[in-house]
Amino acid sequence: MFIQTESTPNPATLKFLPGRDVMGEGAVADFPDAEAAERSPLASALFAVPDVARVFFGSDFISVTKKGGDWKHLKPAILGAIMEHFTQGLPLIEGPAEETGEESFGETEGEIVSQIKELLDTRVRPAVAGDGGDIVFKGFDGKSGTVFLHLRGSCAGCPSSVLTLKHGIENMLRHYIPEVSAVESV
């Protein structure tokens, strides 16, 4: 098994590509700490590596965020844990699916929310996944025109995430949907 690695815009996160499906198309799982990883044998094994701070599973990749240490010392242990997991054929996640939380928006805003989600799914999520992360729609306030998004994976805590939100996503949404005036991270 050959596992490729890619850097991400977040210097504390590396993207690992095992050359096979991880979660499958459109599915993701975010483990912000070791406690959340208890339902995943692979995430638990990755958190057993010293200095691992966050684990994120995308469709065909695994993003690992470190809290300290040097990648040249962490990478071999992370690669070993990923290889061991896949060669043993262990399940990726055990138990119920991850809760994504409630979305909030008014009854009259359904069409606007549909347009926002369509743009996020077709234009934003693929680009963010390419950087080892994901973005989730959390709500829309029609009175203020604010879209609320949640960043996961390498995007959570990334130094350039504010720029991505304000100059990338916000500008695009405002261009296509006049009712949108701002984007905020939750």
C-alpha positions in Angstrom: 0.0 0.0 0.0 1.4 3.4 -1.0 0.1 6.5 0.9 0.8 9.9 -0.6 0.9 13.1 1.5 0.1 16.6 0.5 0.6 19.9 2.3 -2.4 22.1 3.0 -2.8 25.8 3.5 -2.8 25.1 7.2 0.9 24.4 8.2 -0.3 22.4 11.1 -2.2 19.9 8.9 -1.1 17.3 6.4 -3.4 15.5 4.0 -2.9 11.7 3.6 -4.1 9.9 0.5 -4.3 6.1 0.9 -5.2 5.5 -2.7 -8.7 4.2 -1.9 -12.0 5.5 -0.6 -12.0 6.6 3.0 -15.5 7.8 3.7 -16.8 7.7 0.1 -18.3 10.4 -2.1 -19.9 13.3 -0.2 -19.3 11.8 3.3 -17.0 13.2 6.0 -16.2 12.7 9.6 -14.5 15.2 11.9 -12.8 14.2 15.1 -11.7 17.4 17.0 -10.3 15.5 19.9 -9.5 11.9 21.2 -12.8 11.6 22.9 -14.7 12.2 19.7 -12.5 9.6 18.0 -13.6 6.7 20.3 -16.1 5.5 17.6 -13.4 5.2 15.0 -10.6 2.6 15.3 -8.5 4.6 12.8 -9.0 8.0 14.4 -8.2 6.5 17.8 -5.0 5.0 16.5 -4.0 8.4 15.0 -4.7 10.2 18.3 -2.4 7.6 20.0 0.4 9.3 18.1 1.9 12.1 20.2 1.0 15.6 19.2 -2.0 14.7 17.0 -4.6 17.4 17.7 -7.4 16.7 15.1 -8.3 14.0 12.6 -10.7 14.5 9.6 -11.9 11.8 7.1 -12.9 13.0 3.6 -14.1 11.0 0.7 -10.6 9.7 -0.3 -8.3 11.4 2.2 -7.4 11.8 5.9 -6.3 15.1 7.3 -4.2 15.1 10.5 -3.6 18.3 12.4 -0.7 18.5 14.9 -0.5 20.5 18.1 3.3 20.5 18.1 6.3 18.5 17.0 7.9 18.2 13.6 6.2 16.5 10.6 9.4 14.5 9.9 9.0 12.8 13.3 5.2 12.5 13.2 4.7 11.3 9.6 6.2 7.8 10.0 3.9 7.0 13.0 0.8 8.4 11.2 1.6 6.5 8.0 2.1 3.3 10.0 -1.3 3.7 11.8 -3.1 4.3 8.5 -1.4 1.4 6.7 -2.0 -1.0 9.6 -5.7 0.0 9.7 -6.4 -0.6 6.0 -4.3 -3.8 5.8 -6.2 -5.3 8.7 -9.5 -4.4 7.1 -10.9 -2.8 10.3 -14.1 -0.7 10.1 -13.5 3.0 9.7 -16.4 4.1 12.1 -18.4 2.1 14.5 -21.8 3.1 15.9 -24.2 5.8 14.8 -23.5 8.4 12.1 -22.1 11.8 13.2 -24.6 14.4 14.2 -24.2 17.5 12.0 -26.4 19.8 14.1 -29.4 21.9 13.3 -29.5 24.4 10.5 -31.3 27.7 11.2 -33.2 29.8 8.7 -36.7 31.3 8.4 -39.6 29.6 6.6 -39.6 32.2 3.8 -35.9 31.8 3.2 -36.0 28.3 1.8 -35.2 29.2 -1.8 -32.3 31.4 -0.8 -30.9 28.6 1.4 -31.3 26.2 -1.5 -29.2 28.5 -3.7 -26.6 28.9 -1.0 -26.3 25.1 -0.5 -26.1 24.5 -4.2 -23.2 27.0 -4.5 -21.4 25.6 -1.5 -21.8 22.0 -2.8 -20.7 22.7 -6.4 -18.1 25.4 -6.0 -16.8 25.6 -2.5 -16.7 22.1 -1.0 -14.7 20.6 -3.8 -12.0 23.3 -3.4 -12.0 23.1 0.3 -11.7 19.3 0.2 -8.7 19.7 -2.1 -7.1 21.4 0.8 -8.0 18.7 3.3 -11.1 20.2 4.8 -14.8 20.7 4.6 -17.4 23.4 5.1 -20.9 22.9 6.4 -23.9 25.3 6.1 -25.3 26.1 9.5 -27.8 28.8 8.9 -28.9 32.0 7.2 -30.3 35.1 8.9 -32.6 36.8 6.3 -32.8 40.1 8.2 -29.0 40.7 8.3 -28.2 38.6 5.2 -25.6 36.6 7.1 -24.7 33.1 6.2 -23.3 30.9 9.0 -20.8 28.2 8.1 -18.7 25.7 10.0 -15.2 24.9 8.9 -13.8 21.4 9.5 -10.7 19.4 8.9 -7.6 21.4 7.9 -9.8 24.5 7.6 -10.5 24.6 11.3 -7.9 26.9 12.8 -6.2 27.6 9.5 -4.5 31.0 9.4 -6.0 31.6 5.9 -9.6 30.5 6.8 -10.7 34.1 7.5 -9.5 35.2 4.0 -11.2 32.1 2.5 -14.5 33.0 4.2 -14.4 36.8 3.6 -12.7 37.2 0.2 -13.6 33.9 -1.4 -16.9 32.5 -0.2 -18.5 35.7 0.9 -17.7 37.5 -2.4 -19.0 34.6 -4.4 -22.2 34.2 -2.5 -22.9 38.0 -2.6 -22.3 37.9 -6.4 -24.8 35.2 -7.1 -27.3 35.8 -4.3 -28.0 39.5 -3.7 -29.7 38.7 -0.3 -26.4 37.6 1.2 -24.4 40.4 2.8 -21.9 38.6 5.0 -20.5 35.1 5.9 -19.5 34.2 9.4 -17.8 31.1 10.9 -19.5 29.3 13.8 
